[in-house]
Amino acid sequence: MLRGKNIIHWRRTFVAMVVAVCATAGSVRLLVPDLMLSHIFAVRETEPAVTADVDVAGRLDTDFIPQNPIVRPAPEPVTITLSLDHTRPASTYLQEAGLDGDTARRWEAYFDAAAGGRNFEKGHSLTILKDPETGDLRGLRYNLDDRIAVSEQTYGAGVFRSSQELIRYVFRPVAVSFKLRSNFLQDAGRQDLPRSIIDTLDYAFRNDQPLSSLPRGSNIKLIYQEKVSRDGSARFATGIQAASISFGGKTLTAFAFRDENGEPRLYDGDGVALGPQALLMPVNFDRVSSEFSLRRYHPILHEYRAHEGVDLAARFGAPVKAVADGQVESAGWCGGLGRCVRIRHEGGIVSIYGHLSRIADGIREGSTVRVGQFIGEVGSSGLSTGPHLHYAIEKDGQYVNPLNQDLGVNHRVSPRLRALFDRFKQDYLTALNHLPTGGHFTVALPSASAAGNVVISTAGASRSSGSRVARHAFSAIARVEHTAVAMPISGRASIMR
């Protein structure tokens, strides 16, 4: 019995010893790595510092810093701007610019994608950009009209880009002074005056002194406004600000000023509107083919009825003009009168223009027209036997004979605006008096705002800054400057626009 108890006690003692040994071994295993790490760090702390000669990853070697290569920008391209003298495919012009046939046709295809056509049109402005060193074509800019241009350029390796862009303009006044040496038209042409400015001067002074009969030695001074595209490819005269013509001890003056309705007119120094206030007839006609009558036999309807106007026989397509300032009451189809325009004037007067072949762009209900403005063309629309203009006038709702009606209105600067007019007049006189005779000049106008500008016709109002060139001009890198360059007037933007 005792022997059995001793065996049990021994077994328990053995198990306890085994457990104790295992626990001790585990503790040693946990402690040894920490002791080894501590020893390693202690040893490293006692080692001498690494010398500066040893390469360390990430260290910047200051002995050699590579220099960035110097990148020089491409030289500015040579710009050639011209007004096209023929309508031809774009590829034809581009081959003249030095491109081979295949490359020119690729340029043309990209141009077509942006412009909707492959032709460069006569009279439009084209700007060519060439590399000054190699002569290679870098790009082009073509004015589709006075608002939109197509720009095309190459980035090399057959990469092209073409797009439409708005043409951006700046407005500037131009002062011109010259002495008459022959006749007015010739001398005005030598001064590069736009046709619209010449027409406006002639219109303003025709009642006092026709420009065609001005004597030699007359001094002409004027200030007009033009708008110029920022790239210089297009230029438009927009109207006269002030003018003076001196001859034989007499001086005629004209000053632009906006009336109470905001419409610009030319006035003399006394504030009286210049130029005819109304036209006698709206069209140049051959004869009166049918007169005003309360009972006339109608050649198509074969019945007697009132003919409430006059028929003016004229060639088909002849321009029809508004007989006086007014507002369009209606423009379109008017039954038996075909295409017609009705214009309401001051004093309860309405003028009617019938049987037109077409109505001018911009002539629509509510639009404002000026005396002499083109409103349509003679035709034979509606109940008509041939090309003629039916011209009629209503006065207070009743038709009257247009051949004996006076539509003239004596426009004057209103008393309420007279002080403002006098201030503008004095500013303009000061500027005109400081102009030397002969050339284009820069002058200062002190006023901060403007009274307006006046233009009578738009014929020839636009022109390109580039002269017309022969077909070989593309190959030449040259630029011809006019001897009398139009200079902007400093001091203010003197035209309301």
C-alpha positions in Angstrom: 0.0 0.0 0.0 2.8 2.3 0.9 4.7 1.3 -2.2 1.7 2.3 -4.4 1.6 5.8 -2.8 5.3 6.3 -3.4 4.9 5.5 -7.1 2.1 8.0 -7.4 4.1 10.7 -5.7 7.1 10.1 -8.0 5.0 10.5 -11.1 3.6 13.8 -9.9 7.1 15.0 -9.1 8.3 14.0 -12.6 5.5 15.8 -14.4 6.2 18.9 -12.3 9.8 18.9 -13.2 9.0 18.5 -16.9 6.6 21.5 -16.8 9.2 23.6 -15.0 11.8 22.8 -17.6 9.5 23.7 -20.5 8.5 27.0 -18.9 12.2 27.9 -18.3 13.0 27.0 -22.0 10.2 29.2 -23.2 11.3 32.2 -21.1 14.8 31.9 -22.4 13.6 31.9 -26.0 11.7 35.1 -25.5 14.5 36.9 -23.8 17.5 36.0 -26.0 16.4 38.0 -29.2 15.9 41.2 -27.1 19.3 40.7 -25.5 20.9 40.1 -28.9 19.3 43.2 -30.4 20.4 45.3 -27.4 23.9 44.0 -27.9 23.9 44.8 -31.6 22.7 48.4 -31.1 25.2 48.8 -28.3 28.0 47.7 -30.6 26.9 50.0 -33.4 26.8 53.0 -31.0 30.4 52.3 -30.2 31.5 52.0 -33.9 33.1 55.1 -35.4 30.9 57.3 -37.8 30.8 56.4 -41.5 33.2 58.6 -43.4 31.9 61.1 -45.9 33.5 59.2 -48.7 31.1 56.3 -48.4 28.2 56.6 -51.0 24.8 56.7 -49.4 21.7 55.9 -51.4 19.7 59.1 -52.2 22.7 61.5 -51.5 22.9 64.4 -54.1 26.3 64.6 -55.7 27.0 68.3 -55.8 30.2 67.8 -57.8 28.2 67.5 -61.0 24.7 69.0 -61.7 23.7 68.4 -65.3 22.6 71.6 -67.1 19.1 71.7 -68.7 19.3 72.1 -72.5 18.5 75.5 -73.7 15.2 75.4 -75.7 14.9 78.2 -78.2 11.4 79.1 -79.3 10.5 78.8 -82.9 11.0 82.0 -84.9 7.9 84.1 -85.6 6.4 83.2 -88.9 6.4 85.5 -91.8 2.8 86.8 -92.3 1.5 87.6 -95.8 -2.0 89.1 -96.0 -3.7 89.8 -99.3 -7.1 90.2 -100.9 -7.9 87.4 -103.3 -8.3 88.5 -106.9 -9.9 85.3 -108.2 -12.3 82.6 -106.9 -10.4 79.4 -107.1 -10.0 76.1 -105.1 -7.9 76.4 -102.0 -5.5 73.8 -103.2 -4.6 75.9 -106.2 -3.6 78.9 -104.1 -1.8 76.6 -101.6 0.3 75.0 -104.4 1.3 78.6 -105.4 2.3 79.0 -101.7 4.8 76.1 -102.3 3.0 72.9 -101.4 3.0 69.8 -103.5 -0.3 68.7 -104.9 -1.1 65.9 -102.4 -0.3 68.1 -99.4 -2.3 71.0 -100.8 -5.3 68.8 -101.2 -4.9 67.6 -97.6 -4.9 71.2 -96.4 -8.0 71.8 -98.7 -9.8 68.9 -97.1 -9.3 70.2 -93.6 -10.3 73.7 -94.8 -13.5 72.2 -96.3 -14.4 70.5 -93.0 -14.3 73.9 -91.2 -15.6 76.2 -93.9 -18.1 74.0 -95.7 -16.5 74.7 -99.1 -13.3 74.2 -100.9 -13.0 77.6 -102.7 -11.2 80.8 -101.7 -13.6 83.5 -102.9 -12.7 86.6 -104.8 -12.3 89.7 -102.6 -11.9 87.8 -99.3 -8.9 88.2 -97.1 -6.3 85.4 -96.8 -3.4 85.4 -94.4 -0.5 82.9 -95.0 2.0 82.0 -92.2 5.4 80.8 -93.5 8.5 79.6 -91.7 11.1 82.4 -92.0 14.0 79.9 -92.3 12.6 77.1 -94.5 9.7 78.9 -96.2 7.4 76.0 -95.3 3.7 76.8 -94.8 2.8 76.8 -91.1 -0.8 78.0 -91.2 -3.4 80.1 -92.9 -6.4 82.3 -91.9 -9.2 82.9 -94.3 -12.1 85.4 -93.7 -15.4 83.7 -94.6 -17.2 87.0 -94.1 -16.8 90.1 -91.8 -17.6 88.0 -88.7 -16.1 84.5 -89.1 -12.7 83.3 -90.1 -11.3 79.8 -90.7 -7.9 79.1 -89.1 -5.8 76.1 -90.2 -2.3 75.1 -89.0 0.0 72.1 -89.1 1.9 70.6 -86.2 4.1 68.5 -88.4 4.1 64.7 -89.1 0.8 65.1 -91.0 -1.1 66.6 -88.1 -3.5 69.4 -89.0 -6.1 71.5 -87.1 -8.8 73.6 -88.6 -11.6 75.6 -86.9 -13.9 78.6 -87.2 -13.1 81.7 -85.2 -14.8 85.0 -84.5 -13.0 87.9 -86.0 -12.2 90.4 -83.3 -12.2 94.1 -84.1 -10.9 97.2 -82.5 -12.5 100.6 -83.3 -10.3 103.6 -84.0 -10.9 107.1 -85.4 -8.8 108.2 -88.3 -8.0 111.8 -89.2 -7.2 112.9 -92.8 -6.2 116.2 -94.2 -5.4 117.1 -97.8 -5.4 120.0 -100.3 -7.3 119.5 -103.6 -4.9 119.3 -106.5 -7.2 118.0 -109.2 -10.8 116.8 -108.7 -12.2 115.5 -105.4 -12.7 111.9 -106.4 -9.1 111.5 -107.6 -7.5 113.1 -104.6 -9.8 111.2 -102.2 -8.6 108.0 -103.9 -5.0 109.0 -103.4 -5.7 109.4 -99.7 -7.3 105.9 -99.6 -10.6 107.2 -98.4 -13.3 104.5 -98.3 -16.1 104.9 -100.8 -18.7 105.0 -98.1 -17.0 108.0 -96.5 -16.8 109.8 -99.9 -20.5 109.1 -100.5 -21.4 110.4 -97.1 -19.5 113.7 -97.6 -21.1 114.1 -101.0 -24.5 113.5 -99.5 -23.9 116.0 -96.6 -22.7 118.9 -98.8 -24.6 118.4 -102.0 -27.1 121.2 -101.3 -24.4 123.7 -100.4 -21.5 122.7 -102.6 -21.2 119.5 -104.8 -17.9 117.9 -104.2 -17.4 117.4 -107.9 -17.2 121.2 -108.4 -14.9 122.1 -105.6 -12.1 124.4 -106.9 -8.4 123.4 -106.7 -6.7 124.5 -103.6 -9.7 123.6 -101.4 -8.7 122.2 -98.0 -10.5 119.1 -96.9 -10.2 117.8 -93.3 -12.2 115.0 -91.8 -12.3 112.5 -88.9 -14.0 109.1 -89.5 -14.2 105.8 -87.7 -13.1 102.5 -88.8 -13.0 99.0 -87.3 -10.0 96.9 -87.8 -9.5 93.2 -87.1 -6.9 92.5 -84.5 -4.7 90.7 -87.1 -5.1 93.5 -89.5 -6.6 91.4 -92.3 -9.9 93.3 -92.5 -10.9 97.0 -92.2 -14.3 98.6 -92.4 -15.1 102.3 -92.4 -18.1 102.8 -90.1 -19.0 106.5 -90.5 -18.0 110.2 -90.4 -17.5 112.1 -87.1 -16.6 115.5 -88.4 -15.5 117.3 -91.6 -14.7 120.7 -92.8 -14.1 122.0 -96.4 -12.6 125.4 -96.9 -12.5 127.3 -100.2 -12.7 130.9 -101.4 -13.0 132.3 -97.9 -15.9 129.9 -97.1 -15.9 126.9 -94.7 -18.5 124.2 -94.7 -18.6 122.0 -91.6 -20.4 118.7 -90.6 -20.6 117.1 -87.1 -22.1 113.8 -86.2 -24.6 113.8 -83.4 -27.3 111.5 -82.2 -30.9 112.9 -82.0 -33.4 112.2 -79.3 -34.2 108.9 -80.9 -30.6 107.8 -80.8 -30.2 108.1 -84.6 -26.9 109.7 -85.7 -27.1 112.5 -88.2 -24.7 115.1 -89.7 -25.4 118.7 -88.7 -23.9 122.0 -89.6 -22.5 124.4 -87.0 -26.0 125.7 -86.3 -27.5 122.3 -85.5 -29.4 121.9 -88.8 -29.4 118.5 -90.4 -27.3 118.3 -93.6 -28.2 116.6 -96.8 -31.5 115.9 -98.5 -34.2 115.0 -96.0 -36.2 113.0 -98.5 -35.8 111.6 -102.0 -38.0 112.8 -104.8 -38.3 109.2 -106.2 -37.3 105.8 -104.7 -35.8 104.4 -107.9 -34.2 105.5 -111.2 -37.0 104.9 -113.7 -37.6 105.2 -117.4 -41.2 106.5 -117.3 -44.4 106.7 -115.3 -46.3 103.8 -116.9 -49.4 104.3 -114.9 -50.4 107.4 -112.9 -52.3 107.9 -109.6 -56.1 107.6 -110.4 -59.3 106.9 -108.6 -60.6 105.0 -111.6 -58.2 103.0 -113.8 -58.8 99.9 -116.0 -56.8 97.1 -114.5 -54.9 95.2 -117.3 -55.1 91.8 -115.5 -58.4 91.9 -113.6 -60.1 93.7 -116.5 -62.1 96.0 -114.4 -62.1 99.6 -113.3 -60.7 100.3 -109.9 -58.7 102.9 -108.0 -54.9 103.0 -108.7 -53.6 104.3 -105.4 -50.1 105.0 -106.5 -47.9 105.4 -109.5 -46.1 102.7 -111.5 -42.5 103.5 -112.3 -41.2 101.4 -115.2 -37.6 100.4 -114.5 -35.2 97.6 -115.3 -35.5 94.3 -113.5 -33.3 94.3 -110.4 -32.9 98.1 -110.2 -32.2 99.2 -106.5 -35.1 100.7 -104.6 -34.4 103.1 -101.8 -36.3 104.5 -98.8 -37.6 108.0 -99.6 -37.1 109.2 -96.0 -36.2 108.1 -92.6 -38.7 105.8 -90.9 -39.5 102.4 -89.4 -40.6 99.4 -91.4 -44.2 98.7 -90.8 -44.3 95.5 -92.8 -42.1 93.6 -95.3 -43.3 90.6 -97.2 -46.1 89.4 -99.5 -48.9 91.9 -99.9 -51.4 90.2 -102.2 -51.7 91.9 -105.5 -48.7 94.0 -104.8 -46.5 90.9 -104.5 -43.4 91.5 -102.4 -43.7 94.9 -100.8 -42.4 97.1 -98.1 -44.3 99.6 -96.0 -42.4 102.3 -94.1 -43.9 104.6 -91.5 -42.5 108.2 -91.4 -43.0 111.2 -89.2 -46.2 113.2 -89.6 -48.5 110.2 -90.1 -47.0 109.3 -93.5 -46.5 105.8 -94.9 -44.6 105.0 -98.1 -45.3 101.7 -100.0 -43.0 99.9 -102.5 -44.7 97.1 -104.4 -43.9 94.3 -107.0 -40.3 93.9 -105.7 -38.3 91.0 -107.0 -36.6 90.7 -103.6 -36.5 92.5 -100.3 -33.1 93.6 -98.9 -31.5 91.7 -96.0 -32.3 93.3 -92.7 -35.5 95.0 -93.9 -38.2 93.5 -91.6 -41.0 94.7 -89.4 -39.7 97.1 -86.8 -36.3 97.8 -88.4 -35.2 101.4 -88.8 -34.3 102.8 -92.2 -32.5 106.0 -93.3 -33.3 108.1 -96.3 -31.7 106.6 -99.4 -31.2 103.2 -97.8 -31.4 100.2 -100.1 -34.6 98.3 -99.3 -35.2 96.0 -102.3 -35.1 95.5 -106.1 -37.5 96.2 -108.9 -39.4 93.1 -110.0 -42.8 91.9 -111.3 -44.2 89.9 -108.4 -47.9 89.8 -107.7 -50.4 91.1 -110.2 -48.0 92.7 -112.6 -47.5 92.7 -116.4 -43.8 93.6 -116.3 -40.9 94.9 -114.2 -41.9 98.2 -112.5 -42.2 99.7 -109.0 -45.6 100.5 -107.6 -44.9 103.5 -105.4 -47.7 104.9 -103.1 -48.0 107.2 -100.1 -50.6 107.2 -97.3 -51.2 110.4 -95.4 -53.3 110.0 -92.2 -54.7 106.8 -93.6 -55.7 108.2 -97.0 -53.8 107.5 -100.3 -52.4 110.7 -101.9 -50.6 111.3 -105.2 -46.9 110.6 -104.5 -45.8 112.9 -107.4 -46.9 116.0 -105.6 -46.0 115.2 -101.9 -43.2 116.7 -100.0 -41.8 114.3 -97.4 -39.0 116.6 -96.3 -38.6 117.1 -92.5 -36.4 120.0 -91.3 -34.4 118.1 -88.6 -32.7 120.2 -86.0 -30.8 119.5 -82.8 -33.5 119.7 -80.0 -33.1 122.5 -77.5 -32.7 119.9 -74.8 -29.6 118.5 -76.4 -28.1 121.8 -77.8 -25.6 122.3 -75.0 -24.2 118.8 -75.5 -24.1 119.3 -79.2 -22.1 122.5 -78.8 -19.6 120.7 -76.6 -19.0 118.0 -79.1 -18.8 120.5 -81.9 -16.1 122.4 -80.1 -14.1 119.3 -79.5 -14.3 118.4 -83.1 -13.4 121.9 -84.3 -10.3 121.8 -82.0 -9.2 118.5 -83.5 -9.8 119.6 -87.1 -8.0 122.9 -86.6 -4.9 121.2 -85.3 -4.6 119.0 -88.4 -1.7 120.0 -90.8 -2.5 119.9 -94.5 -1.6 116.7 -96.3 -1.7 113.2 -94.8 -3.0 111.1 -92.0 -2.4 112.2 -88.5 -2.8 111.4 -84.8 -4.8 114.0 -82.9 -6.2 114.1 -79.4 -10.0 114.5 -78.7 -10.6 115.4 -75.0 -14.2 114.4 -74.6 -14.8 111.1 -72.8 -17.9 110.0 -74.8 -19.1 110.4 -78.3 -22.0 111.7 -80.3 -22.1 109.1 -83.0 -21.0 108.7 -86.6 -22.8 108.8 -89.9 -22.4 106.7 -93.0 -24.8 107.0 -96.0 -23.9 103.9 -98.1 -22.0 100.7 -97.5 -20.7 100.4 -101.1 -17.0 99.9 -100.8 -17.0 100.3 -97.1 -14.8 97.3 -96.5 -11.3 96.7 -97.7 -8.5 94.3 -96.9 -5.2 95.7 -95.6 -3.3 93.6 -98.1 -3.0 94.9 -101.7 -4.1 92.7 -104.6 -1.2 90.6 -105.8 -0.3 88.6 -108.8 -0.3 84.8 -108.7 3.4 84.6 -107.8 3.1 86.8 -104.7 2.9 83.7 -102.5 6.4 82.7 -103.2 7.8 86.1 -102.1 8.3 87.0 -98.5 7.7 90.7 -98.8 5.4 93.4 -97.5 4.5 96.6 -99.2 3.4 99.5 -97.0 1.3 102.4 -98.1 3.2 105.7 -97.9 0.4 107.4 -95.9 -0.6 105.1 -93.1 -3.9 105.8 -91.4 -3.1 106.7 -87.8 -5.5 106.2 -84.8 -6.6 109.3 -82.9 -5.4 109.1 -79.4 -7.4 110.4 -76.4 -10.7 108.6 -76.6 -12.9 106.1 -78.4 -14.7 108.9 -80.2 -17.5 106.9 -81.7 -20.5 105.3 -80.1 -20.9 101.8 -81.6 
